[in-house]
Amino acid sequence: MSLQWYVAQTKPNSEYQAQRRLRRQGFITYLPLNTIRRAVRGRAVDRREPLFHGYLFVLMEIDDPEDEHWKSVNGTRAVMGLLPSSAAPQRIDRTEIEEMHYAEHEGYFRSGTVEPGDRLMVFKGHLVGQVLECISSGKDRVTALWDCISSRVVVDVPLLDVTVLR
């Protein structure tokens, strides 16, 4: 008898609702999140979204398939069912979930981040509207090259004031 992780498929865009409803029933859940940087109304904004759209992980014990408690996951609103099938769900190795949780905590799940060589658009500050080329980026600042009057100038700008051009 031990707790194991299982994958629950949710209805489209219902990961948070499914998580909330499962937790109300006493289940422990894990919804890995990805930090995404987007431009919103002329400025860069970080948003957290599910890493796996349509899925979340549920920690529970299934020793007896006839036990009705785990089957309540399938009847939860916003949940489509356990995978690969609700009659015989497949457990996920605990180390895989632990590694995913560690990677999320360490900030590995990020998109829209700034890397050396990226072209950046400035949305705020004295260089608004300018395109820069990233040399390096830190936690909250970017060092970049700016083409200014036929010469390249090194500038330092806040990370939240730029977004990556794709």
C-alpha positions as a Markdown table, in Angstrom:
| # | Residue | x | y | z |
|---|---|---|---|---|
| 1 | Met | 0.0 | 0.0 | 0.0 |
| 2 | Ser | 1.7 | 3.1 | -1.2 |
| 3 | Leu | 0.7 | 6.3 | -2.8 |
| 4 | Gln | 1.5 | 6.5 | -6.6 |
| 5 | Trp | 1.2 | 9.2 | -9.2 |
| 6 | Tyr | -1.3 | 8.9 | -12.0 |
| 7 | Val | -2.2 | 11.1 | -15.0 |
| 8 | Ala | -5.6 | 12.6 | -15.3 |
| 9 | Gln | -6.8 | 14.0 | -18.6 |
| 10 | Thr | -8.8 | 17.2 | -18.1 |
| 11 | Lys | -11.3 | 18.9 | -20.3 |
| 12 | Pro | -9.9 | 21.7 | -22.5 |
| 13 | Asn | -8.6 | 24.7 | -20.6 |
| 14 | Ser | -9.9 | 23.1 | -17.3 |
| 15 | Glu | -6.7 | 22.1 | -15.6 |
| 16 | Tyr | -7.0 | 24.6 | -12.7 |
| 17 | Gln | -10.7 | 23.8 | -12.2 |
| 18 | Ala | -10.0 | 20.0 | -12.1 |
| 19 | Gln | -7.1 | 20.5 | -9.7 |
| 20 | Arg | -9.4 | 22.6 | -7.3 |
| 21 | Arg | -12.2 | 20.0 | -7.5 |
| 22 | Leu | -9.8 | 17.1 | -6.9 |
| 23 | Arg | -8.2 | 18.8 | -3.9 |
| 24 | Arg | -11.6 | 19.4 | -2.4 |
| 25 | Gln | -12.1 | 15.6 | -2.5 |
| 26 | Gly | -8.8 | 15.1 | -0.6 |
| 27 | Phe | -6.6 | 14.2 | -3.5 |
| 28 | Ile | -3.0 | 15.5 | -3.8 |
| 29 | Thr | -2.4 | 16.9 | -7.3 |
| 30 | Tyr | 0.5 | 18.4 | -9.2 |
| 31 | Leu | 0.1 | 20.7 | -12.1 |
| 32 | Pro | 3.5 | 21.6 | -13.6 |
| 33 | Leu | 3.6 | 25.2 | -14.8 |
| 34 | Asn | 5.5 | 26.8 | -17.6 |
| 35 | Thr | 6.5 | 30.5 | -17.4 |
| 36 | Ile | 5.8 | 32.2 | -20.6 |
| 37 | Arg | 6.9 | 35.8 | -21.5 |
| 38 | Arg | 4.5 | 37.6 | -23.8 |
| 39 | Ala | 4.0 | 41.2 | -24.9 |
| 40 | Val | 0.8 | 42.6 | -23.5 |
| 41 | Arg | -0.3 | 46.2 | -24.4 |
| 42 | Gly | 3.3 | 47.2 | -25.3 |
| 43 | Arg | 5.1 | 45.6 | -22.4 |
| 44 | Ala | 6.5 | 42.2 | -21.5 |
| 45 | Val | 4.5 | 40.1 | -19.0 |
| 46 | Asp | 5.4 | 36.7 | -17.5 |
| 47 | Arg | 2.4 | 34.3 | -17.2 |
| 48 | Arg | 2.3 | 30.9 | -15.7 |
| 49 | Glu | 0.4 | 28.3 | -17.8 |
| 50 | Pro | 0.1 | 24.5 | -17.6 |
| 51 | Leu | 3.2 | 22.7 | -19.0 |
| 52 | Phe | 1.0 | 19.9 | -20.3 |
| 53 | His | -2.3 | 21.4 | -21.5 |
| 54 | Gly | -5.1 | 19.0 | -20.7 |
| 55 | Tyr | -3.3 | 17.0 | -18.1 |
| 56 | Leu | -2.4 | 17.0 | -14.4 |
| 57 | Phe | -1.0 | 14.4 | -12.0 |
| 58 | Val | -2.9 | 12.9 | -9.1 |
| 59 | Leu | -1.3 | 11.1 | -6.1 |
| 60 | Met | -3.4 | 8.2 | -4.8 |
| 61 | Glu | -3.4 | 4.6 | -3.8 |
| 62 | Ile | -4.9 | 2.0 | -6.0 |
| 63 | Asp | -4.3 | -1.4 | -4.4 |
| 64 | Asp | -7.8 | -2.8 | -5.0 |
| 65 | Pro | -9.3 | -1.9 | -8.4 |
| 66 | Glu | -12.7 | -2.4 | -6.9 |
| 67 | Asp | -12.1 | 0.4 | -4.3 |
| 68 | Glu | -14.5 | 3.2 | -5.2 |
| 69 | His | -12.4 | 6.1 | -3.8 |
| 70 | Trp | -10.0 | 6.4 | -6.7 |
| 71 | Lys | -12.8 | 6.0 | -9.2 |
| 72 | Ser | -14.2 | 9.4 | -8.0 |
| 73 | Val | -11.4 | 11.0 | -10.0 |
| 74 | Asn | -13.2 | 9.9 | -13.2 |
| 75 | Gly | -16.5 | 11.4 | -12.0 |
| 76 | Thr | -15.0 | 14.8 | -11.1 |
| 77 | Arg | -16.2 | 17.7 | -13.2 |
| 78 | Ala | -13.5 | 19.0 | -15.6 |
| 79 | Val | -11.8 | 15.6 | -15.5 |
| 80 | Met | -12.2 | 13.3 | -18.5 |
| 81 | Gly | -10.5 | 10.3 | -16.8 |
| 82 | Leu | -7.3 | 8.6 | -15.8 |
| 83 | Leu | -4.9 | 7.5 | -18.4 |
| 84 | Pro | -4.3 | 5.3 | -20.3 |
| 85 | Ser | -7.8 | 4.0 | -19.4 |
| 86 | Ser | -9.9 | 4.8 | -16.5 |
| 87 | Ala | -10.5 | 1.0 | -15.8 |
| 88 | Ala | -6.8 | 0.3 | -15.4 |
| 89 | Pro | -4.8 | 3.5 | -15.0 |
| 90 | Gln | -1.0 | 3.3 | -15.3 |
| 91 | Arg | 1.1 | 4.7 | -12.5 |
| 92 | Ile | 3.9 | 7.2 | -13.1 |
| 93 | Asp | 7.4 | 6.5 | -11.6 |
| 94 | Arg | 7.7 | 8.8 | -8.5 |
| 95 | Thr | 11.2 | 9.9 | -9.6 |
| 96 | Glu | 9.9 | 11.3 | -12.8 |
| 97 | Ile | 7.4 | 13.5 | -10.9 |
| 98 | Glu | 10.1 | 14.5 | -8.4 |
| 99 | Glu | 12.5 | 15.5 | -11.3 |
| 100 | Met | 9.8 | 17.5 | -13.0 |
| 101 | His | 9.0 | 19.3 | -9.8 |
| 102 | Tyr | 12.7 | 20.1 | -9.3 |
| 103 | Ala | 13.0 | 21.4 | -12.9 |
| 104 | Glu | 10.0 | 23.6 | -12.4 |
| 105 | His | 11.3 | 24.9 | -9.1 |
| 106 | Glu | 14.7 | 25.7 | -10.7 |
| 107 | Gly | 13.1 | 27.6 | -13.5 |
| 108 | Tyr | 13.7 | 25.2 | -16.4 |
| 109 | Phe | 10.2 | 25.5 | -17.7 |
| 110 | Arg | 10.4 | 28.9 | -19.3 |
| 111 | Ser | 9.6 | 30.1 | -22.8 |
| 112 | Gly | 10.1 | 33.6 | -24.3 |
| 113 | Thr | 13.3 | 34.0 | -22.2 |
| 114 | Val | 16.2 | 36.0 | -23.6 |
| 115 | Glu | 19.3 | 34.2 | -24.9 |
| 116 | Pro | 22.5 | 35.6 | -26.4 |
| 117 | Gly | 22.0 | 36.4 | -30.1 |
| 118 | Asp | 18.2 | 37.0 | -29.8 |
| 119 | Arg | 16.7 | 40.1 | -31.4 |
| 120 | Leu | 14.8 | 42.1 | -28.9 |
| 121 | Met | 12.1 | 44.8 | -29.1 |
| 122 | Val | 12.1 | 47.4 | -26.4 |
| 123 | Phe | 8.6 | 48.2 | -25.1 |
| 124 | Lys | 9.4 | 50.7 | -22.3 |
| 125 | Gly | 12.0 | 53.2 | -21.3 |
| 126 | His | 14.3 | 55.6 | -23.3 |
| 127 | Leu | 14.8 | 53.0 | -26.1 |
| 128 | Val | 11.2 | 52.2 | -26.7 |
| 129 | Gly | 10.6 | 50.9 | -30.2 |
| 130 | Gln | 14.3 | 50.0 | -30.8 |
| 131 | Val | 15.5 | 46.6 | -31.8 |
| 132 | Leu | 18.5 | 45.2 | -29.9 |
| 133 | Glu | 20.7 | 42.2 | -30.1 |
| 134 | Cys | 21.2 | 40.3 | -26.8 |
| 135 | Ile | 24.8 | 39.8 | -25.7 |
| 136 | Ser | 23.9 | 38.4 | -22.2 |
| 137 | Ser | 21.0 | 38.3 | -19.8 |
| 138 | Gly | 20.8 | 38.1 | -16.1 |
| 139 | Lys | 18.0 | 37.7 | -13.6 |
| 140 | Asp | 16.4 | 41.1 | -14.3 |
| 141 | Arg | 18.7 | 42.9 | -16.8 |
| 142 | Val | 19.8 | 42.4 | -20.4 |
| 143 | Thr | 23.0 | 43.6 | -22.0 |
| 144 | Ala | 22.5 | 44.2 | -25.7 |
| 145 | Leu | 23.9 | 45.8 | -28.8 |
| 146 | Trp | 21.9 | 48.8 | -30.3 |
| 147 | Asp | 22.5 | 50.0 | -33.8 |
| 148 | Cys | 22.7 | 53.7 | -33.3 |
| 149 | Ile | 23.8 | 56.2 | -36.0 |
| 150 | Ser | 25.9 | 53.7 | -37.9 |
| 151 | Ser | 27.7 | 52.4 | -34.8 |
| 152 | Arg | 26.9 | 49.6 | -32.4 |
| 153 | Val | 26.4 | 50.7 | -28.8 |
| 154 | Val | 26.3 | 48.4 | -25.8 |
| 155 | Val | 23.2 | 49.1 | -23.6 |
| 156 | Asp | 21.8 | 47.7 | -20.4 |
| 157 | Val | 18.0 | 47.5 | -20.1 |
| 158 | Pro | 15.6 | 45.9 | -17.7 |
| 159 | Leu | 14.5 | 42.4 | -18.8 |
| 160 | Leu | 10.8 | 43.3 | -18.3 |
| 161 | Asp | 11.1 | 46.1 | -20.9 |
| 162 | Val | 12.0 | 43.8 | -23.8 |
| 163 | Thr | 10.5 | 40.8 | -25.6 |
| 164 | Val | 12.1 | 38.4 | -28.1 |
| 165 | Leu | 11.3 | 38.9 | -31.7 |
| 166 | Arg | 10.6 | 35.6 | -33.6 |
